Amino acid sequence: MEGKNREKTGKIDERNEILGIYGEIAAMGGNDFELDAIEGILLNLEKGKCPPEEALRQVREIRDRKNSYH
């Protein structure tokens, strides 16, 4: 049971960080695909199709690419 709680807490932590990054990217403006891509990643996270660590890695990659453009 403890493992399940830890897994759930980790998922919440990653989700919160992803939402923070979403806000950062939204504030930058000039978004082509970034917000839709992050929403898709969040959906896959919620459906259990993507592990939390992988979802966060993908979103960080989107942010890093966006930052390299500006």
PDB file of N, CA, C and O in Angstrom, chain B, residues numbered from 101:
ATOM      1  N   MET B 101       0.822  -1.205   0.000  1.00  0.00           N
ATOM      2  CA  MET B 101       0.000   0.000   0.000  1.00  0.00           C
ATOM      3  C   MET B 101       0.862   1.264   0.000  1.00  0.00           C
ATOM      4  O   MET B 101       0.531   2.262  -0.641  1.00  0.00           O
ATOM      5  N   GLU B 102       1.977   1.197   0.735  1.00  0.00           N
ATOM      6  CA  GLU B 102       2.851   2.359   0.788  1.00  0.00           C
ATOM      7  C   GLU B 102       3.400   2.705  -0.592  1.00  0.00           C
ATOM      8  O   GLU B 102       3.536   3.880  -0.934  1.00  0.00           O
ATOM      9  N   GLY B 103       3.713   1.686  -1.380  1.00  0.00           N
ATOM     10  CA  GLY B 103       4.205   1.910  -2.735  1.00  0.00           C
ATOM     11  C   GLY B 103       3.189   2.639  -3.592  1.00  0.00           C
ATOM     12  O   GLY B 103       3.549   3.514  -4.380  1.00  0.00           O
ATOM     13  N   LYS B 104       1.916   2.282  -3.442  1.00  0.00           N
ATOM     14  CA  LYS B 104       0.843   2.951  -4.198  1.00  0.00           C
ATOM     15  C   LYS B 104       0.761   4.427  -3.823  1.00  0.00           C
ATOM     16  O   LYS B 104       0.617   5.288  -4.691  1.00  0.00           O
ATOM     17  N   ASN B 105       0.856   4.717  -2.508  1.00  0.00           N
ATOM     18  CA  ASN B 105       0.792   6.106  -2.061  1.00  0.00           C
ATOM     19  C   ASN B 105       1.977   6.907  -2.586  1.00  0.00           C
ATOM     20  O   ASN B 105       1.822   8.056  -3.001  1.00  0.00           O
ATOM     21  N   ARG B 106       3.157   6.301  -2.565  1.00  0.00           N
ATOM     22  CA  ARG B 106       4.346   6.979  -3.068  1.00  0.00           C
ATOM     23  C   ARG B 106       4.200   7.245  -4.564  1.00  0.00           C
ATOM     24  O   ARG B 106       4.563   8.317  -5.048  1.00  0.00           O
ATOM     25  N   GLU B 107       3.667   6.266  -5.291  1.00  0.00           N
ATOM     26  CA  GLU B 107       3.451   6.426  -6.733  1.00  0.00           C
ATOM     27  C   GLU B 107       2.470   7.562  -7.002  1.00  0.00           C
ATOM     28  O   GLU B 107       2.689   8.376  -7.900  1.00  0.00           O
ATOM     29  N   LYS B 108       1.395   7.617  -6.228  1.00  0.00           N
ATOM     30  CA  LYS B 108       0.384   8.660  -6.402  1.00  0.00           C
ATOM     31  C   LYS B 108       0.964  10.033  -6.071  1.00  0.00           C
ATOM     32  O   LYS B 108       0.713  11.004  -6.785  1.00  0.00           O
ATOM     33  N   THR B 109       1.742  10.115  -4.984  1.00  0.00           N
ATOM     34  CA  THR B 109       2.358  11.378  -4.595  1.00  0.00           C
ATOM     35  C   THR B 109       3.332  11.848  -5.662  1.00  0.00           C
ATOM     36  O   THR B 109       3.371  13.033  -5.993  1.00  0.00           O
ATOM     37  N   GLY B 110       4.127  10.914  -6.206  1.00  0.00           N
ATOM     38  CA  GLY B 110       5.053  11.265  -7.277  1.00  0.00           C
ATOM     39  C   GLY B 110       4.323  11.802  -8.484  1.00  0.00           C
ATOM     40  O   GLY B 110       4.753  12.782  -9.093  1.00  0.00           O
ATOM     41  N   LYS B 111       3.230  11.171  -8.830  1.00  0.00           N
ATOM     42  CA  LYS B 111       2.440  11.605  -9.984  1.00  0.00           C
ATOM     43  C   LYS B 111       1.909  13.018  -9.760  1.00  0.00           C
ATOM     44  O   LYS B 111       1.899  13.835 -10.680  1.00  0.00           O
ATOM     45  N   ILE B 112       1.470  13.302  -8.545  1.00  0.00           N
ATOM     46  CA  ILE B 112       0.954  14.635  -8.226  1.00  0.00           C
ATOM     47  C   ILE B 112       2.077  15.664  -8.308  1.00  0.00           C
ATOM     48  O   ILE B 112       1.881  16.754  -8.845  1.00  0.00           O
ATOM     49  N   ASP B 113       3.258  15.322  -7.775  1.00  0.00           N
ATOM     50  CA  ASP B 113       4.397  16.240  -7.829  1.00  0.00           C
ATOM     51  C   ASP B 113       4.768  16.569  -9.267  1.00  0.00           C
ATOM     52  O   ASP B 113       4.958  17.734  -9.614  1.00  0.00           O
ATOM     53  N   GLU B 114       4.869  15.543 -10.102  1.00  0.00           N
ATOM     54  CA  GLU B 114       5.214  15.763 -11.496  1.00  0.00           C
ATOM     55  C   GLU B 114       4.128  16.568 -12.202  1.00  0.00           C
ATOM     56  O   GLU B 114       4.428  17.462 -12.993  1.00  0.00           O
ATOM     57  N   ARG B 115       2.885  16.254 -11.918  1.00  0.00           N
ATOM     58  CA  ARG B 115       1.777  16.987 -12.546  1.00  0.00           C
ATOM     59  C   ARG B 115       1.840  18.470 -12.174  1.00  0.00           C
ATOM     60  O   ARG B 115       1.652  19.336 -13.029  1.00  0.00           O
ATOM     61  N   ASN B 116       2.103  18.759 -10.903  1.00  0.00           N
ATOM     62  CA  ASN B 116       2.197  20.151 -10.469  1.00  0.00           C
ATOM     63  C   ASN B 116       3.348  20.872 -11.157  1.00  0.00           C
ATOM     64  O   ASN B 116       3.209  22.029 -11.553  1.00  0.00           O
ATOM     65  N   GLU B 117       4.477  20.198 -11.299  1.00  0.00           N
ATOM     66  CA  GLU B 117       5.608  20.816 -11.997  1.00  0.00           C
ATOM     67  C   GLU B 117       5.270  21.047 -13.468  1.00  0.00           C
ATOM     68  O   GLU B 117       5.617  22.082 -14.037  1.00  0.00           O
ATOM     69  N   ILE B 118       4.597  20.084 -14.075  1.00  0.00           N
ATOM     70  CA  ILE B 118       4.187  20.234 -15.473  1.00  0.00           C
ATOM     71  C   ILE B 118       3.254  21.432 -15.623  1.00  0.00           C
ATOM     72  O   ILE B 118       3.389  22.209 -16.568  1.00  0.00           O
ATOM     73  N   LEU B 119       2.317  21.584 -14.705  1.00  0.00           N
ATOM     74  CA  LEU B 119       1.402  22.729 -14.775  1.00  0.00           C
ATOM     75  C   LEU B 119       2.153  24.049 -14.618  1.00  0.00           C
ATOM     76  O   LEU B 119       1.806  25.044 -15.255  1.00  0.00           O
ATOM     77  N   GLY B 120       3.177  24.057 -13.773  1.00  0.00           N
ATOM     78  CA  GLY B 120       4.004  25.255 -13.624  1.00  0.00           C
ATOM     79  C   GLY B 120       4.728  25.602 -14.918  1.00  0.00           C
ATOM     80  O   GLY B 120       4.781  26.765 -15.319  1.00  0.00           O
ATOM     81  N   ILE B 121       5.282  24.588 -15.564  1.00  0.00           N
ATOM     82  CA  ILE B 121       5.967  24.800 -16.843  1.00  0.00           C
ATOM     83  C   ILE B 121       4.970  25.267 -17.900  1.00  0.00           C
ATOM     84  O   ILE B 121       5.287  26.129 -18.720  1.00  0.00           O
ATOM     85  N   TYR B 122       3.769  24.699 -17.881  1.00  0.00           N
ATOM     86  CA  TYR B 122       2.704  25.121 -18.801  1.00  0.00           C
ATOM     87  C   TYR B 122       2.465  26.624 -18.644  1.00  0.00           C
ATOM     88  O   TYR B 122       2.354  27.349 -19.633  1.00  0.00           O
ATOM     89  N   GLY B 123       2.386  27.081 -17.401  1.00  0.00           N
ATOM     90  CA  GLY B 123       2.185  28.504 -17.136  1.00  0.00           C
ATOM     91  C   GLY B 123       3.332  29.357 -17.649  1.00  0.00           C
ATOM     92  O   GLY B 123       3.112  30.429 -18.213  1.00  0.00           O
ATOM     93  N   GLU B 124       4.559  28.881 -17.452  1.00  0.00           N
ATOM     94  CA  GLU B 124       5.733  29.605 -17.953  1.00  0.00           C
ATOM     95  C   GLU B 124       5.652  29.773 -19.468  1.00  0.00           C
ATOM     96  O   GLU B 124       5.857  30.864 -20.001  1.00  0.00           O
ATOM     97  N   ILE B 125       5.350  28.673 -20.143  1.00  0.00           N
ATOM     98  CA  ILE B 125       5.300  28.693 -21.605  1.00  0.00           C
ATOM     99  C   ILE B 125       4.151  29.569 -22.093  1.00  0.00           C
ATOM    100  O   ILE B 125       4.303  30.298 -23.074  1.00  0.00           O
ATOM    101  N   ALA B 126       3.012  29.505 -21.423  1.00  0.00           N
ATOM    102  CA  ALA B 126       1.870  30.338 -21.808  1.00  0.00           C
ATOM    103  C   ALA B 126       2.222  31.820 -21.676  1.00  0.00           C
ATOM    104  O   ALA B 126       1.819  32.634 -22.507  1.00  0.00           O
ATOM    105  N   ALA B 127       2.976  32.167 -20.628  1.00  0.00           N
ATOM    106  CA  ALA B 127       3.351  33.555 -20.399  1.00  0.00           C
ATOM    107  C   ALA B 127       4.345  34.066 -21.442  1.00  0.00           C
ATOM    108  O   ALA B 127       4.414  35.269 -21.694  1.00  0.00           O
ATOM    109  N   MET B 128       5.112  33.164 -22.047  1.00  0.00           N
ATOM    110  CA  MET B 128       6.082  33.564 -23.076  1.00  0.00           C
ATOM    111  C   MET B 128       5.386  34.062 -24.335  1.00  0.00           C
ATOM    112  O   MET B 128       5.917  34.907 -25.055  1.00  0.00           O
ATOM    113  N   GLY B 129       4.183  33.529 -24.597  1.00  0.00           N
ATOM    114  CA  GLY B 129       3.463  33.895 -25.808  1.00  0.00           C
ATOM    115  C   GLY B 129       4.086  33.256 -27.041  1.00  0.00           C
ATOM    116  O   GLY B 129       5.081  32.537 -26.948  1.00  0.00           O
ATOM    117  N   GLY B 130       3.495  33.526 -28.180  1.00  0.00           N
ATOM    118  CA  GLY B 130       4.006  33.001 -29.442  1.00  0.00           C
ATOM    119  C   GLY B 130       4.057  31.486 -29.488  1.00  0.00           C
ATOM    120  O   GLY B 130       5.002  30.908 -30.024  1.00  0.00           O
ATOM    121  N   ASN B 131       3.057  30.850 -28.937  1.00  0.00           N
ATOM    122  CA  ASN B 131       3.044  29.387 -28.886  1.00  0.00           C
ATOM    123  C   ASN B 131       2.390  28.816 -30.133  1.00  0.00           C
ATOM    124  O   ASN B 131       1.294  29.214 -30.526  1.00  0.00           O
ATOM    125  N   ASP B 132       3.092  27.878 -30.738  1.00  0.00           N
ATOM    126  CA  ASP B 132       2.581  27.213 -31.926  1.00  0.00           C
ATOM    127  C   ASP B 132       1.898  25.902 -31.545  1.00  0.00           C
ATOM    128  O   ASP B 132       0.708  25.717 -31.802  1.00  0.00           O
ATOM    129  N   PHE B 133       2.641  25.012 -30.943  1.00  0.00           N
ATOM    130  CA  PHE B 133       2.143  23.673 -30.623  1.00  0.00           C
ATOM    131  C   PHE B 133       2.341  23.326 -29.154  1.00  0.00           C
ATOM    132  O   PHE B 133       1.795  22.338 -28.665  1.00  0.00           O
ATOM    133  N   GLU B 134       3.120  24.138 -28.457  1.00  0.00           N
ATOM    134  CA  GLU B 134       3.591  23.771 -27.126  1.00  0.00           C
ATOM    135  C   GLU B 134       2.467  23.472 -26.137  1.00  0.00           C
ATOM    136  O   GLU B 134       2.499  22.451 -25.449  1.00  0.00           O
ATOM    137  N   LEU B 135       1.491  24.344 -26.064  1.00  0.00           N
ATOM    138  CA  LEU B 135       0.431  24.153 -25.069  1.00  0.00           C
ATOM    139  C   LEU B 135      -0.413  22.920 -25.378  1.00  0.00           C
ATOM    140  O   LEU B 135      -0.767  22.161 -24.475  1.00  0.00           O
ATOM    141  N   ASP B 136      -0.731  22.725 -26.642  1.00  0.00           N
ATOM    142  CA  ASP B 136      -1.483  21.521 -27.028  1.00  0.00           C
ATOM    143  C   ASP B 136      -0.685  20.259 -26.727  1.00  0.00           C
ATOM    144  O   ASP B 136      -1.242  19.258 -26.275  1.00  0.00           O
ATOM    145  N   ALA B 137       0.614  20.310 -26.977  1.00  0.00           N
ATOM    146  CA  ALA B 137       1.466  19.147 -26.713  1.00  0.00           C
ATOM    147  C   ALA B 137       1.489  18.823 -25.223  1.00  0.00           C
ATOM    148  O   ALA B 137       1.405  17.658 -24.836  1.00  0.00           O
ATOM    149  N   ILE B 138       1.602  19.845 -24.396  1.00  0.00           N
ATOM    150  CA  ILE B 138       1.627  19.621 -22.948  1.00  0.00           C
ATOM    151  C   ILE B 138       0.282  19.094 -22.472  1.00  0.00           C
ATOM    152  O   ILE B 138       0.235  18.211 -21.615  1.00  0.00           O
ATOM    153  N   GLU B 139      -0.802  19.616 -23.008  1.00  0.00           N
ATOM    154  CA  GLU B 139      -2.125  19.105 -22.638  1.00  0.00           C
ATOM    155  C   GLU B 139      -2.249  17.626 -22.995  1.00  0.00           C
ATOM    156  O   GLU B 139      -2.827  16.851 -22.233  1.00  0.00           O
ATOM    157  N   GLY B 140      -1.715  17.234 -24.140  1.00  0.00           N
ATOM    158  CA  GLY B 140      -1.724  15.824 -24.532  1.00  0.00           C
ATOM    159  C   GLY B 140      -0.900  14.964 -23.589  1.00  0.00           C
ATOM    160  O   GLY B 140      -1.296  13.849 -23.248  1.00  0.00           O
ATOM    161  N   ILE B 141       0.238  15.479 -23.172  1.00  0.00           N
ATOM    162  CA  ILE B 141       1.090  14.749 -22.227  1.00  0.00           C
ATOM    163  C   ILE B 141       0.367  14.587 -20.895  1.00  0.00           C
ATOM    164  O   ILE B 141       0.398  13.513 -20.296  1.00  0.00           O
ATOM    165  N   LEU B 142      -0.281  15.648 -20.434  1.00  0.00           N
ATOM    166  CA  LEU B 142      -1.048  15.565 -19.180  1.00  0.00           C
ATOM    167  C   LEU B 142      -2.171  14.537 -19.280  1.00  0.00           C
ATOM    168  O   LEU B 142      -2.418  13.785 -18.337  1.00  0.00           O
ATOM    169  N   LEU B 143      -2.839  14.509 -20.411  1.00  0.00           N
ATOM    170  CA  LEU B 143      -3.914  13.543 -20.619  1.00  0.00           C
ATOM    171  C   LEU B 143      -3.366  12.118 -20.560  1.00  0.00           C
ATOM    172  O   LEU B 143      -3.957  11.248 -19.921  1.00  0.00           O
ATOM    173  N   ASN B 144      -2.244  11.885 -21.223  1.00  0.00           N
ATOM    174  CA  ASN B 144      -1.625  10.559 -21.186  1.00  0.00           C
ATOM    175  C   ASN B 144      -1.170  10.194 -19.779  1.00  0.00           C
ATOM    176  O   ASN B 144      -1.249   9.031 -19.383  1.00  0.00           O
ATOM    177  N   LEU B 145      -0.699  11.172 -19.029  1.00  0.00           N
ATOM    178  CA  LEU B 145      -0.301  10.942 -17.637  1.00  0.00           C
ATOM    179  C   LEU B 145      -1.510  10.516 -16.813  1.00  0.00           C
ATOM    180  O   LEU B 145      -1.444   9.547 -16.057  1.00  0.00           O
ATOM    181  N   GLU B 146      -2.601  11.236 -16.960  1.00  0.00           N
ATOM    182  CA  GLU B 146      -3.813  10.929 -16.198  1.00  0.00           C
ATOM    183  C   GLU B 146      -4.389   9.561 -16.553  1.00  0.00           C
ATOM    184  O   GLU B 146      -4.936   8.870 -15.693  1.00  0.00           O
ATOM    185  N   LYS B 147      -4.264   9.175 -17.814  1.00  0.00           N
ATOM    186  CA  LYS B 147      -4.788   7.878 -18.253  1.00  0.00           C
ATOM    187  C   LYS B 147      -3.843   6.728 -17.928  1.00  0.00           C
ATOM    188  O   LYS B 147      -4.173   5.564 -18.153  1.00  0.00           O
ATOM    189  N   GLY B 148      -2.667   7.056 -17.398  1.00  0.00           N
ATOM    190  CA  GLY B 148      -1.692   6.026 -17.074  1.00  0.00           C
ATOM    191  C   GLY B 148      -0.918   5.518 -18.275  1.00  0.00           C
ATOM    192  O   GLY B 148      -0.256   4.483 -18.196  1.00  0.00           O
ATOM    193  N   LYS B 149      -0.993   6.236 -19.388  1.00  0.00           N
ATOM    194  CA  LYS B 149      -0.291   5.827 -20.607  1.00  0.00           C
ATOM    195  C   LYS B 149       1.157   6.297 -20.623  1.00  0.00           C
ATOM    196  O   LYS B 149       1.947   5.857 -21.459  1.00  0.00           O
ATOM    197  N   CYS B 150       1.503   7.185 -19.705  1.00  0.00           N
ATOM    198  CA  CYS B 150       2.849   7.740 -19.654  1.00  0.00           C
ATOM    199  C   CYS B 150       3.277   7.831 -18.195  1.00  0.00           C
ATOM    200  O   CYS B 150       2.553   8.409 -17.384  1.00  0.00           O
ATOM    201  N   PRO B 151       4.430   7.278 -17.840  1.00  0.00           N
ATOM    202  CA  PRO B 151       4.907   7.390 -16.456  1.00  0.00           C
ATOM    203  C   PRO B 151       5.189   8.854 -16.103  1.00  0.00           C
ATOM    204  O   PRO B 151       5.572   9.632 -16.976  1.00  0.00           O
ATOM    205  N   PRO B 152       5.006   9.233 -14.851  1.00  0.00           N
ATOM    206  CA  PRO B 152       5.204  10.627 -14.443  1.00  0.00           C
ATOM    207  C   PRO B 152       6.575  11.186 -14.816  1.00  0.00           C
ATOM    208  O   PRO B 152       6.679  12.322 -15.278  1.00  0.00           O
ATOM    209  N   GLU B 153       7.615  10.397 -14.619  1.00  0.00           N
ATOM    210  CA  GLU B 153       8.967  10.879 -14.916  1.00  0.00           C
ATOM    211  C   GLU B 153       9.136  11.176 -16.407  1.00  0.00           C
ATOM    212  O   GLU B 153       9.775  12.158 -16.784  1.00  0.00           O
ATOM    213  N   GLU B 154       8.564  10.326 -17.241  1.00  0.00           N
ATOM    214  CA  GLU B 154       8.655  10.516 -18.689  1.00  0.00           C
ATOM    215  C   GLU B 154       7.840  11.729 -19.123  1.00  0.00           C
ATOM    216  O   GLU B 154       8.273  12.493 -19.986  1.00  0.00           O
ATOM    217  N   ALA B 155       6.667  11.908 -18.533  1.00  0.00           N
ATOM    218  CA  ALA B 155       5.838  13.074 -18.858  1.00  0.00           C
ATOM    219  C   ALA B 155       6.591  14.356 -18.529  1.00  0.00           C
ATOM    220  O   ALA B 155       6.608  15.296 -19.323  1.00  0.00           O
ATOM    221  N   LEU B 156       7.206  14.389 -17.364  1.00  0.00           N
ATOM    222  CA  LEU B 156       7.954  15.574 -16.955  1.00  0.00           C
ATOM    223  C   LEU B 156       9.154  15.797 -17.876  1.00  0.00           C
ATOM    224  O   LEU B 156       9.452  16.938 -18.230  1.00  0.00           O
ATOM    225  N   ARG B 157       9.836  14.738 -18.263  1.00  0.00           N
ATOM    226  CA  ARG B 157      10.974  14.855 -19.175  1.00  0.00           C
ATOM    227  C   ARG B 157      10.531  15.474 -20.505  1.00  0.00           C
ATOM    228  O   ARG B 157      11.204  16.354 -21.042  1.00  0.00           O
ATOM    229  N   GLN B 158       9.400  15.009 -21.028  1.00  0.00           N
ATOM    230  CA  GLN B 158       8.895  15.521 -22.303  1.00  0.00           C
ATOM    231  C   GLN B 158       8.541  17.006 -22.212  1.00  0.00           C
ATOM    232  O   GLN B 158       8.835  17.782 -23.120  1.00  0.00           O
ATOM    233  N   VAL B 159       7.913  17.383 -21.111  1.00  0.00           N
ATOM    234  CA  VAL B 159       7.503  18.782 -20.947  1.00  0.00           C
ATOM    235  C   VAL B 159       8.726  19.682 -20.761  1.00  0.00           C
ATOM    236  O   VAL B 159       8.772  20.790 -21.296  1.00  0.00           O
ATOM    237  N   ARG B 160       9.706  19.211 -20.011  1.00  0.00           N
ATOM    238  CA  ARG B 160      10.939  19.992 -19.860  1.00  0.00           C
ATOM    239  C   ARG B 160      11.629  20.177 -21.208  1.00  0.00           C
ATOM    240  O   ARG B 160      12.184  21.239 -21.489  1.00  0.00           O
ATOM    241  N   GLU B 161      11.591  19.154 -22.024  1.00  0.00           N
ATOM    242  CA  GLU B 161      12.193  19.235 -23.357  1.00  0.00           C
ATOM    243  C   GLU B 161      11.478  20.294 -24.204  1.00  0.00           C
ATOM    244  O   GLU B 161      12.125  21.061 -24.916  1.00  0.00           O
ATOM    245  N   ILE B 162      10.163  20.332 -24.125  1.00  0.00           N
ATOM    246  CA  ILE B 162       9.391  21.356 -24.846  1.00  0.00           C
ATOM    247  C   ILE B 162       9.797  22.743 -24.358  1.00  0.00           C
ATOM    248  O   ILE B 162      10.012  23.649 -25.164  1.00  0.00           O
ATOM    249  N   ARG B 163       9.904  22.909 -23.041  1.00  0.00           N
ATOM    250  CA  ARG B 163      10.294  24.205 -22.475  1.00  0.00           C
ATOM    251  C   ARG B 163      11.702  24.595 -22.919  1.00  0.00           C
ATOM    252  O   ARG B 163      11.956  25.742 -23.286  1.00  0.00           O
ATOM    253  N   ASP B 164      12.609  23.627 -22.879  1.00  0.00           N
ATOM    254  CA  ASP B 164      13.992  23.919 -23.257  1.00  0.00           C
ATOM    255  C   ASP B 164      14.092  24.338 -24.722  1.00  0.00           C
ATOM    256  O   ASP B 164      14.839  25.257 -25.059  1.00  0.00           O
ATOM    257  N   ARG B 165      13.341  23.665 -25.590  1.00  0.00           N
ATOM    258  CA  ARG B 165      13.327  24.047 -27.005  1.00  0.00           C
ATOM    259  C   ARG B 165      12.753  25.449 -27.177  1.00  0.00           C
ATOM    260  O   ARG B 165      13.262  26.252 -27.958  1.00  0.00           O
ATOM    261  N   LYS B 166      11.692  25.725 -26.439  1.00  0.00           N
ATOM    262  CA  LYS B 166      11.058  27.052 -26.511  1.00  0.00           C
ATOM    263  C   LYS B 166      12.045  28.127 -26.047  1.00  0.00           C
ATOM    264  O   LYS B 166      12.158  29.183 -26.670  1.00  0.00           O
ATOM    265  N   ASN B 167      12.755  27.855 -24.956  1.00  0.00           N
ATOM    266  CA  ASN B 167      13.734  28.816 -24.444  1.00  0.00           C
ATOM    267  C   ASN B 167      14.879  29.041 -25.425  1.00  0.00           C
ATOM    268  O   ASN B 167      15.419  30.144 -25.504  1.00  0.00           O
ATOM    269  N   SER B 168      15.244  28.023 -26.160  1.00  0.00           N
ATOM    270  CA  SER B 168      16.355  28.172 -27.104  1.00  0.00           C
ATOM    271  C   SER B 168      15.960  29.035 -28.306  1.00  0.00           C
ATOM    272  O   SER B 168      16.829  29.581 -28.986  1.00  0.00           O
ATOM    273  N   TYR B 169      14.665  29.162 -28.569  1.00  0.00           N
ATOM    274  CA  TYR B 169      14.191  30.011 -29.660  1.00  0.00           C
ATOM    275  C   TYR B 169      14.212  31.482 -29.282  1.00  0.00           C
ATOM    276  O   TYR B 169      14.349  32.352 -30.141  1.00  0.00           O
ATOM    277  N   HIS B 170      14.075  31.754 -27.980  1.00  0.00           N
ATOM    278  CA  HIS B 170      13.954  33.154 -27.530  1.00  0.00           C
ATOM    279  C   HIS B 170      15.234  33.670 -26.959  1.00  0.00           C
ATOM    280  O   HIS B 170      15.302  34.824 -26.537  1.00  0.00           O
TER     281      HIS B 170
END
